């Protein structure tokens, strides 16, 4: 297929990839909020904007833009779904923006391949659902990259530099790790585009002047970020194994699962096969043409290679302090669109049949990973658990929950799905103790326990051993997923026997 045919396909392919990406992300957005999303929910739900910003400054380590957008959309009911709208839209928009970047640097086929990889990447899908700022930061950095390439060509206009400054500021105000990529864009322009030095400095100065408004709040956040860095160092210390895990998971996998689990061995094999075919074809082509195996890349390709590496390098440098680390896989998020563009160039800039075969193999592997993520490894299904609890719960019954991570306000994961009278009797605790069950023995009411099984909670909640024999497990349901959820109903034996006897007497009458 020649270049003109690819150009005719381009608008339809771009629209189709964007539509598919949106549908995938919209489907995933139906999952129950989990983890960090619960912190965001507590910050944006039923608060004024001023209250939300105050809480972000004093409780969070990330800048405000993502919170402001989620605060705005959380005013639409149901808030737990609509607070994800900025991430879903940003994750969807990342597909055409990445494709446009790939097309500008490497051509139409590479652009379409890049868009396909972004649309199907399980890692990008995960954070396109997550109600946090990672997808938005990636979109803004990718947009800033496109804008700087446009601003430095022969047809540049002043508004292109205004766009670059606005996108750069937005990226840094969404996630601080974006500063590594933005700095790379500025330095590259100063070195590779001497005629644009004045413009890039003015644009950057404008962005810095506006960021200065947020600077006091940044300093406040920075002052309480050291504890977070210490906690990360316990989980992800500076080591080759940590870096390898980060890169592999971000490239083709899941932020919390090994590659063998997601995307899975078959998917990894397909991805490696696609890459191997493309690499082999590239090597054979260079040998036949007599070209040097390694040649100096163009300045725009060099920019993408730098962007692919600088965020990781910045995180490594920031993690050199003893007992401090920023090596969380999600902090690589702003680099992933560039990785997809480079991968698209590798597999698509070959002979048509080889390009199509290798592209489809990689996309198939990524798609399998996304399917596994949205089916077998979905977020804890607290919405379904709340629905089933509601169907059995009666006024006076108690609901006990054991959280699956540390720190408030993770009790929200069940509470946001229970309303009105249900919440009036809701008791959430990690250390159950005797009191709820002793009260149940006196009242004859049931005690419901719900336990996401992961990490800190390895077994479901149950009555304490010394009164366990006085309760009967009358209902138990499990929801599998990324974190398994168990819900149980514990009824005092006397109540259970009385209920059974009543049902036996009523049955003949029926």
N, C-alpha and C positions, 0 to 999 in steps of 0.2 A: 504494500500500500504506500503510495507516494505521499510527499508532504502536503500537497493540495488536498488530498482526501482526508488526511488527518485534520487539516484546518477546517474542513466542512463538518467533520465529526465533533470538533472541539466544543461548540456551544451546547450540543445535545448531551455529549458525554459529561460536561461539567454540571449541567442541570441534573442529570440522572444521578451522578455521584452525590451531589448535595442533597437531593431528595432522599436517597437511600440513607445517607448519614443522619439526616433529621429523624427519619422513622426509627432507626436503630436507637438513637438517643432518647427519643420520646417514649419508646417502649421501656427502656431501662429506667427512665425517670419515674416510673410507677413504683419502683422499689421503696421500701420503708427507709426513711433517713437513718443514718448510722454514724457512729464515730464522731469526727470533727463537725459533721453537719449539725449535730445536736447542740454543740457550742454555738454555732451560727444561729440556729433557730432561737436559742435563748437570748441572743443579742439583738435579733431583729423583730421578733414577734411581740406584738402589743407594746411597742416602745415608740417614743418619739424619735425623730432623727437625731436630735441632740443627745438623747439618752443612749442611743446606739453608738454614736461616735465616742461618747465618754467611756462606754464600756470597752470599745475597741482599743482605745488608747491605754486604758488601765489593765486590760486583761489579755489582749492579743499581742502577737509579735509580728503581725503582718499589717500592711497599709489599708486604707479605708475603702478604696473604690469598689471592690467586690462586695463588701458589706452594704455599702450604700445602694447598689443595684438590687441586691437581694432584699434589703429593707423595703424598697419600692415595690417589688413584685410580690412580696409576702403579704401585702395588703389585699391581694386577691385570694379568695378561699377556694380550695384548702391551702393554707399557708405552707404546709410541709411539702406540697408539690410545687407551688408557684415560686417558692424561694430558690428553686433550681433553674428557673427560666433563664437567667443570665448565663449560666454554665452551658445549658443545652443549646442556646442560640450561638454562644461563642464557639462551642465545640463544632457546631454545624458550619458556621462561617469559616472555620479554620480549613475546611476542605477546599473551597474555591480559592481562598487566599494562598494556600500552599501550592495549589495547582498553578495559579498565576505566577508565583515565584519560580516554580520549576520550568514553566513555559518560557519565561523571560530569559533565564540563564541557560537552559539546556534544550528547549524546543517543546513542541506540542505533545509528542508522545511521552516525554519525561514528565511533563506537567500533569497529564492524565494519570500516569502511574503514581505520581506523588499524591494526587487527590484520592486515588483508590486506596493507597496505603493508610492515609490519614483517616479515611472513612471507616476502615475495617480494623484499625489497630485496637486491640483490647485495652491497652494502657490509656490511649487517648479517649476511648469510649468511657472508661471508668471515671475519668476526671471531667468528661463532658456531662456526666450525670451528677457528680459531686457538687454540692452547693458550697463551693469555695472558689477562690479566684484563679486557680491554676490554668484552666482553659482560656480564660480571658487574658491572662498574662501572655500565654503562648500566641494568641491571636494578635495582640497588640505588638509584640516583638516581631512577628512575621510581617505584619503590616508595616512596621517601621523599616524593616529590611527592604520591602518592595518600594517604599516611598523614597528611601535614600538612593536606591538604584535609579529610580525615575528622576529624582532631583539632581543627580549628577550626570545625566545624559545631555545631549545637545539641545533637546527641546524643553528643558526644565523651566519651570516658572516659579515665582516667589511662593505661590500657595503650596507647592510641593514641599518646600522647607517648613512652612507652617504646619503642614500635615505631619512631617517627620517629628517636629518638636512636640506636637500634641500627642502623637502615638507613643513617643518615648516617655513623656511625662505620665501618661496613662498607664504604661507598662510598669514603671517603677512604683506608681501609687497603687498598683494591684498586687505586686509581689516584689520584695526587695531583691530577690535573686536575678530579676530582669536587668539589674544594673550592669552585670557582666556583659550581656549581649549588647546593650545600648552603648556601653563604652567601646566595645569592639567596632560597632558601626561608626562611631565618631573617629576613632583612631584610624580605621581603614580609609575613611574619607580624607583625613588630613594627609595620609601617606600616598594613597593611590589616586586621589583626585585633587591635585594642588589648586586647580582653578575654583574649587568649591570650598576652600578652607574658610574663607570669610563667612560664607553662608552657613556652614555647619556650626561654626563657633557662635554666630548670632542665634541660630536656632537652639543650640544647646544652652546658651546663656539665658534665653527666655524660659526654657523648661526649668532650669535651675532656680531662676527667680521665683517662679510659681511654686516649685517644690519647697522653697524656703518658708512658705506659709505653713507647711506641714512639719517643718523641721523640729520645733519644740516637742511635738507629739512623737516624732520619730525618736528623739532623744529619751523620752519617757519610756517608750517601748524597748529601746536598746538597753535601758537600765535594768529591766527585769527579764531580758532574753537569755542571760547566762545560765539560769536554771534549766531552761529548755535545751540549750546546747549541751549541758552536762547529761541530761536524760538521753539525748540522741547519742552521745558518746558511749553510753552503756549498751545501747542497742546496735549502733553502727559505728564502731571505732574506725580510725584511720588504718586501713589495711587493704592489701591487694584483693582479698576475698570480698570485702565490702564493695569496692569499686566494681569488680566483676559482676557481682550480684546486681548492683544498681544499673549498670549499662545494659545487661542482658534482659532484665525485667522491663526496663523502660523501652527497649527497642522492640520487643515482641511479646511481652508477657503482662504480668499483673503486679501491682505494687506490693502485695502481701503474700504472694504464692510463688513457689519455685516453678521453674519452667516445665518440669515433669508433670506438674499438676495443671498448669495453665501457661501456655496454650496446650500443652500435652506433647508426648513424644512424636505422635504422627504429625502434628502441626509443625513442630520444630524441624522435623525431617523434610517436610514440604518446603519450608522457608529456606533451609540450607541447600536443598536441591536447586531451587530457583536461583539463588545467589551463585551457586557453583556453576550452573550453566552459563549465566551471564559473565562471570569472571573468565571462564574457559574461552568463551567466544571473544572476549576482549583481548585476551592474551594471544589467541590464534590470529586475530586480525592484525595486531601489531607486528607479530613475527612475519606474517606474509607481506605486509607493506614495508617492512624494513625500518620501521620507526623505532626510536629509542623506547625502551620499556617504560621508563619514567621520564616525563617531560614537564616542563614548567607550566602550571595551570594559569589560565587567564586571571586577571585581577578579580573578576566577579566570582569565579569558582573558588579562588583563594579566600574570598570573603566568607563564602558558605562553609568552607572547611574550618575556618577560624571560629565561626559561630557554632559549629558542631562541637567544638572542643572547649571554648573559653568558659562556659558555665561550669563544666566539670572541673576545669583547672581552678576557677575561682573558689568553688566549694572546697577543693583540696587545700588550697592556701589558707582559707578561713578555718580549716579543721586542723591546722598544724599546732595550734595552742594545746597544751596538755589538758586532757579531760574535757575537751570541747570538740564538737562535731556538727557539721551541717549536712552530713552525707545521707540524707533521706532521698529515696528514689524519686519522689515527686518533685524535688527541687531541680531536677533535670528537665522539667516539663517544657520550658521555653525553647530547648534545643531540639525537641522531637520533630517539629515540622521540617526543620532543616535536614535532620536525619532522613526523613521520608523523601525529601527532594533529592538528596544525594543517592538514596536507594533507587528512586525512580530513574535517575540518570544512568545508574549502573545497569539496570535490567532493560530499560526501554531503548537505549541508544545502540541497539544491535540490529542485525538483520531482522526483518519483520516477524518471521516465524519464531525465531529464538527470543525476540523481545516479548512477543505475546505469551509464549510458553513460560518463560521465567517470571514475567509479571503475574500471570495467573497462579503459578505455584506459590509465590510469596503471598499473594492476596488470599489464596485458599487457606494457607496456614494461619494467617492473621484472623480470617473469618471464623475458623474453627475455635480459636482462642476466645473471640468475642461471643460466640455461641455458648461456649462453656461458662464464660463469665456471667452471662445473662440468664442462664438456666440453672446449672448445678452450683454455681458460686455467687449467687445473688446476695445482696446485703441481707442481714438478719430480718426475717419476715415478721416484724412486730405488728404490722397492720393486720395481718391475718390472725395473729395471736390475739390481738385486742378484739377483733370481731368475734372470735370464738368465745373468749372470756365474757364478752357482753351477752352472748346468747345463754350463758349458764349463770352468770352473776346475778345475785339478788341483794337488795338493800340489807346491809348488816354484814355481808360477807367481806372478807379482807383479801386484798391482793398484795402479795409480797414479790418484789423483783430483786434479782441480783444482777448488777451491772457487769458488763464484759470488759470494762477498762477502768482506769482510775480517774478520779476527779469529777466534780460537778460540771454541768448539770445532766449527766448521762441518764438520770432517771426519766428524762424527757422521752426516751425512745418508745416507751409504752404510753406515757401520759398524753402525748400529743394525739393519740388515737382514741382516748377515752374522754368523754365530756360529761358535763352536768352532774347528775346524781352519782354516776360511777366514781367520779373523782372525790366525792365527799367521803367515801369509805376507803379510798386508796391509801395504802401504806407501802412505801418503798424503802427498802433497807438492804444492806449487804450482810449485816450480822443479825440473823433472825432472832435468836434468843428464845426465851420461853413465853414472853408476854402474849404475842398474837395467838399462839396455840392454846395457852391457858384460858384466854378469854373465849376462844371458840368452844372449849369444853363446857364453859358455863352457859353460853348462849345457844349452843347447838348449831351455830352457823358454820359454813364452810370456809376454809382458807385456801385461796388460790396462790400457787407459786409459779413464777415464770422466770426462766433462767436461760439467757444466751450462753451457750457452752463454748467458751474460748478463753485462753490465757489464764485469767485470774479465777475463773469459775470452772472447775473440771467436773463437778457433779451437780445435779439439780438440787434445789432447795427441798427440805423435808422437815417434818417435826423433829425436835431434839430427841436423842435416843431414849431418854428416861420416860418420855410419854408417847413414843412412836407407836406402841401397841394400842393406844387409845384412839388412833385414827385409821381410817381406811382410805386407800387411794381409789377414788370413785371415777376419776377421769384423767386421762393422760394423752397428750397429743404432741407430736414433734414436727417441726418444720426444718428441713435440711437447707443448707446454703453455705455461704462463706463463713458464717457463724451459725451453729445449730441452735435452735430455740426449742425449749421444752416447757410446756404449760401443764400443770397438774392441779387437780382439785382434791384436797384433803378434807374428809368429812369425819366428825366424831363418830365413833363406832355406834354409840347409842342412837344417834340421829340416822345413821345409815340403816341400822336394823329396823328402826321405827318406820322409815320410808319404805323399805322393802316389804314390811308386813302390811302397810296401808295399801301398797300397790297390789299385793296378793289378794286382799279382801275386795278391792274394787274391781279387779279383773273379771271375776265370774259375773258380776252385775252388768258389766259391759257386754 
